[in-house]
C-alpha cells in the first residue's frame, strides 16, 4: 500500500508549527480583569416560559378579559340569569357545595 503523500511521521516539513493559542482565562495579559467596568446583564426575556400549571402570559390574558367583562357587562343581570330556576336545582347545587367543602383542605371549611 502506497502512502498518499510524501510526508510521513519521520519526514515532516521544515515549516514552524503554529504556536498554541493561550487560554484567555489563564493568561491575564490577553484578557485582564478590569475592576472598573461593570458587568453587563442581559435583559429578561419578554415572553416568560411556562411556569407550573399556568403561564404568566395566560394569566395576563385572563385578567384582561375579566377586567373588560366587569367594566362592560351587566354583572347583576348575569348573576340573576345563572341563579337556580327551581328548588330542586338549588338543593343540588347546595349538595355539591357541601361535598366539595368536605374535601377541602382549607382550615375551618
Order of alpha helices (4+ residues) and beta strands (2+ residues): alpha-alpha-alpha
